[in-house]
Amino acid sequence: MRTLLPLLGIAATLAVLTGCRNSCQQICPRMQAYAEDCGFTVTSEEVRACVASQSGSASRDDRAVCRDAGDRSTLRDEWTCDDLSDYWARVAPVDTGAPESDL
C-alpha cells in the first residue's frame, strides 16, 4: 500500500495540471504547437478561446470525432498550415491593426 500512495499522488497531480478537458478541447494546444511549426504564433489567450469554444454542448456531437482524429499525426494529415491560420482567425481573431476588407 505504501508504494501505491506515491503513484496515486502523481496521478492526482497530473489530473490537476491537465485539467478536465473534453477530447475536442484537448486538440487546442496540439493545434497551437502545429501552428508554431507552420511559422505563426498562437497566444495563450487564443488557446483559451479555442478551449472555451469547445466547451459544454458546443462540441458534444463532435467529441467522438475529436477522440478519433485528435492525435498529432492525424491532425497534421487532415489540416494544412493555411487551414490552421483560417481556424485561429475565426476562433480568436487577432487585431493586426490593418483595416478589415469587405469582401
Backbone as CSV, one residue per row, in Angstrom:
resi,resn,N_x,N_y,N_z,CA_x,CA_y,CA_z,C_x,C_y,C_z
1,MET,0.825,-1.192,0.000,0.000,0.000,0.000,0.870,1.256,0.000
2,ARG,2.019,1.195,0.694,2.893,2.355,0.749,3.450,2.710,-0.616
3,THR,3.714,1.729,-1.446,4.245,2.021,-2.780,3.159,2.561,-3.698
4,LEU,1.932,2.298,-3.386,0.819,2.778,-4.199,0.517,4.253,-3.941
5,LEU,0.738,4.721,-2.729,0.433,6.108,-2.382,1.195,7.129,-3.233
6,PRO,2.500,6.977,-3.446,3.184,7.950,-4.309,2.629,7.949,-5.737
7,LEU,2.279,6.781,-6.233,1.709,6.708,-7.586,0.367,7.412,-7.656
8,LEU,-0.441,7.266,-6.627,-1.729,7.964,-6.587,-1.513,9.473,-6.519
9,GLY,-0.506,9.903,-5.771,-0.181,11.325,-5.688,0.235,11.890,-7.033
10,ILE,1.046,11.147,-7.764,1.479,11.582,-9.097,0.283,11.657,-10.038
11,ALA,-0.568,10.651,-9.993,-1.750,10.639,-10.856,-2.664,11.818,-10.540
12,ALA,-2.848,12.121,-9.261,-3.706,13.244,-8.871,-3.104,14.563,-9.336
13,THR,-1.791,14.694,-9.215,-1.119,15.913,-9.654,-1.281,16.103,-11.158
14,LEU,-1.090,15.045,-11.920,-1.258,15.144,-13.373,-2.685,15.519,-13.744
15,ALA,-3.650,14.971,-13.046,-5.049,15.299,-13.321,-5.326,16.768,-13.073
16,VAL,-4.764,17.311,-12.005,-4.975,18.724,-11.693,-4.284,19.610,-12.711
17,LEU,-3.061,19.255,-13.105,-2.304,20.079,-14.042,-2.909,20.081,-15.439
18,THR,-3.438,18.958,-15.872,-4.002,18.895,-17.211,-5.445,19.349,-17.248
19,GLY,-6.102,19.402,-16.114,-7.491,19.832,-16.069,-8.410,18.772,-16.623
20,CYS,-9.669,19.082,-16.600,-10.672,18.157,-17.110,-11.179,18.697,-18.435
21,ARG,-10.474,18.433,-19.480,-10.870,18.902,-20.801,-11.454,17.752,-21.592
22,ASN,-12.471,18.070,-22.390,-13.036,17.047,-23.248,-12.100,16.818,-24.431
23,SER,-12.393,15.817,-25.241,-11.495,15.440,-26.332,-11.308,16.553,-27.360
24,CYS,-12.311,17.390,-27.575,-12.171,18.493,-28.531,-11.326,19.619,-27.942
25,GLN,-11.475,19.871,-26.658,-10.672,20.905,-26.012,-9.194,20.511,-25.979
26,GLN,-8.910,19.225,-25.893,-7.532,18.756,-25.834,-6.780,19.005,-27.142
27,ILE,-7.507,19.191,-28.224,-6.869,19.436,-29.516,-6.281,20.846,-29.590
28,CYS,-6.829,21.786,-28.860,-6.402,23.190,-28.950,-4.898,23.378,-28.769
29,PRO,-4.285,22.844,-27.695,-2.842,23.035,-27.567,-2.042,22.292,-28.637
30,ARG,-2.572,21.189,-29.139,-1.889,20.482,-30.243,-1.899,21.333,-31.502
31,MET,-3.030,21.998,-31.732,-3.126,22.895,-32.886,-2.208,24.101,-32.713
32,GLN,-2.044,24.559,-31.491,-1.127,25.664,-31.218,0.306,25.259,-31.577
33,ALA,0.721,24.080,-31.143,2.075,23.599,-31.428,2.282,23.449,-32.936
34,TYR,1.290,22.915,-33.628,1.367,22.747,-35.081,1.457,24.117,-35.754
35,ALA,0.677,25.075,-35.304,0.712,26.428,-35.872,2.108,27.029,-35.730
36,GLU,2.725,26.810,-34.587,4.078,27.324,-34.381,5.059,26.653,-35.328
37,ASP,4.853,25.363,-35.617,5.682,24.681,-36.620,5.467,25.282,-38.008
38,CYS,4.266,25.820,-38.241,3.943,26.460,-39.523,4.514,27.878,-39.608
39,GLY,5.021,28.383,-38.498,5.669,29.679,-38.528,4.853,30.839,-37.999
40,PHE,3.706,30.576,-37.374,2.975,31.689,-36.777,2.656,31.401,-35.323
41,THR,2.457,32.438,-34.569,2.266,32.350,-33.132,0.788,32.345,-32.776
42,VAL,0.439,31.463,-31.881,-0.896,31.418,-31.298,-0.705,31.697,-29.818
43,THR,-1.351,32.724,-29.319,-1.173,33.127,-27.925,-1.960,32.230,-26.975
44,SER,-1.630,32.321,-25.706,-2.366,31.556,-24.697,-3.823,32.015,-24.631
45,GLU,-4.067,33.293,-24.917,-5.442,33.792,-24.945,-6.231,33.131,-26.079
46,GLU,-5.571,32.946,-27.213,-6.239,32.284,-28.340,-6.529,30.827,-28.020
47,VAL,-5.610,30.163,-27.326,-5.844,28.773,-26.932,-7.008,28.708,-25.949
48,ARG,-7.059,29.652,-25.012,-8.191,29.684,-24.070,-9.510,29.900,-24.804
49,ALA,-9.506,30.748,-25.835,-10.718,30.965,-26.629,-11.112,29.689,-27.357
50,CYS,-10.128,28.958,-27.856,-10.381,27.674,-28.522,-11.008,26.696,-27.538
51,VAL,-10.415,26.574,-26.365,-10.937,25.661,-25.338,-12.364,26.055,-24.958
52,ALA,-12.592,27.343,-24.775,-13.928,27.816,-24.411,-14.941,27.514,-25.508
53,SER,-14.523,27.643,-26.770,-15.456,27.398,-27.876,-15.811,25.919,-28.007
54,GLN,-15.011,25.057,-27.391,-15.259,23.617,-27.449,-15.860,23.082,-26.148
55,SER,-16.365,23.961,-25.321,-16.893,23.524,-24.027,-18.380,23.229,-24.094
56,GLY,-18.853,22.510,-23.097,-20.277,22.235,-22.955,-20.901,21.577,-24.163
57,SER,-22.096,22.002,-24.481,-22.836,21.379,-25.582,-22.315,21.811,-26.950
58,ALA,-21.437,22.829,-26.997,-20.921,23.312,-28.279,-20.174,22.226,-29.037
59,SER,-19.543,21.290,-28.336,-18.780,20.249,-29.024,-19.271,18.840,-28.720
60,ARG,-20.389,18.722,-28.041,-20.865,17.407,-27.609,-20.954,16.413,-28.768
61,ASP,-21.493,16.837,-29.910,-21.656,15.931,-31.041,-20.330,15.611,-31.737
62,ASP,-19.308,16.423,-31.511,-18.026,16.244,-32.194,-17.006,15.468,-31.373
63,ARG,-17.297,15.157,-30.152,-16.279,14.577,-29.268,-15.771,13.223,-29.735
64,ALA,-16.628,12.388,-30.296,-16.153,11.101,-30.805,-15.181,11.316,-31.956
65,VAL,-15.490,12.272,-32.819,-14.593,12.595,-33.927,-13.272,13.124,-33.378
66,CYS,-13.337,13.984,-32.376,-12.119,14.540,-31.773,-11.267,13.446,-31.146
67,ARG,-11.896,12.467,-30.519,-11.134,11.356,-29.934,-10.433,10.561,-31.030
68,ASP,-11.133,10.338,-32.137,-10.570,9.528,-33.216,-9.528,10.276,-34.042
69,ALA,-9.696,11.588,-34.200,-8.834,12.341,-35.112,-8.005,13.409,-34.417
70,GLY,-7.914,13.363,-33.104,-7.254,14.437,-32.386,-5.785,14.238,-32.075
71,ASP,-5.217,13.113,-32.497,-3.799,12.936,-32.209,-2.949,13.756,-33.187
72,ARG,-1.696,13.961,-32.836,-0.811,14.837,-33.617,-0.709,14.432,-35.085
73,SER,-0.493,13.144,-35.350,-0.278,12.730,-36.738,-1.536,12.889,-37.582
74,THR,-2.688,12.547,-37.033,-3.938,12.708,-37.779,-4.232,14.183,-38.002
75,LEU,-4.004,14.982,-36.980,-4.206,16.425,-37.098,-3.367,16.988,-38.243
76,ARG,-2.115,16.581,-38.322,-1.218,17.071,-39.376,-1.583,16.511,-40.746
77,ASP,-2.170,15.330,-40.770,-2.613,14.758,-42.048,-3.858,15.462,-42.577
78,GLU,-4.718,15.912,-41.671,-6.009,16.481,-42.055,-5.991,17.992,-42.249
79,TRP,-5.070,18.687,-41.593,-5.047,20.156,-41.619,-3.774,20.644,-42.285
80,THR,-3.896,21.690,-43.077,-2.729,22.366,-43.631,-2.424,23.589,-42.762
81,CYS,-1.288,24.195,-43.000,-0.959,25.431,-42.279,-1.989,26.518,-42.593
82,ASP,-2.448,26.575,-43.829,-3.479,27.553,-44.194,-4.780,27.294,-43.445
83,ASP,-5.145,26.016,-43.287,-6.346,25.668,-42.521,-6.226,26.163,-41.083
84,LEU,-5.062,25.959,-40.497,-4.839,26.414,-39.120,-4.941,27.923,-39.016
85,SER,-4.362,28.619,-39.964,-4.420,30.077,-39.956,-5.868,30.541,-40.011
86,ASP,-6.643,29.931,-40.889,-8.068,30.277,-41.004,-8.817,29.955,-39.709
87,TYR,-8.524,28.797,-39.113,-9.196,28.402,-37.879,-8.918,29.403,-36.761
88,TRP,-7.652,29.716,-36.540,-7.316,30.624,-35.448,-7.876,32.012,-35.701
89,ALA,-7.980,32.422,-36.938,-8.562,33.728,-37.251,-10.056,33.753,-36.882
90,ARG,-10.758,32.623,-37.042,-12.180,32.550,-36.703,-12.404,32.414,-35.210
91,VAL,-11.620,31.562,-34.542,-11.835,31.278,-33.127,-11.416,32.447,-32.258
92,ALA,-10.268,33.021,-32.556,-9.744,34.109,-31.734,-9.078,35.121,-32.645
93,PRO,-9.865,35.962,-33.297,-9.272,36.915,-34.234,-8.229,37.788,-33.556
94,VAL,-7.138,37.974,-34.249,-6.055,38.799,-33.733,-6.131,40.166,-34.400
95,ASP,-6.060,41.198,-33.597,-6.090,42.559,-34.132,-4.708,42.901,-34.672
96,THR,-4.586,42.944,-35.984,-3.312,43.256,-36.608,-3.158,44.749,-36.852
97,GLY,-4.221,45.496,-36.628,-4.181,46.929,-36.876,-4.529,47.291,-38.301
98,ALA,-4.610,46.294,-39.170,-4.951,46.542,-40.568,-6.466,46.702,-40.697
99,PRO,-6.905,47.560,-41.607,-8.356,47.710,-41.805,-8.945,46.432,-42.368
100,GLU,-10.178,46.129,-41.939,-10.867,44.942,-42.452,-11.385,45.223,-43.849
101,SER,-11.354,44.191,-44.687,-11.886,44.354,-46.034,-13.326,43.871,-46.084
102,ASP,-14.086,44.392,-46.998,-15.484,43.997,-47.166,-15.624,43.119,-48.402
103,LEU,-15.047,41.914,-48.344,-15.110,41.017,-49.494,-16.413,40.322,-49.558
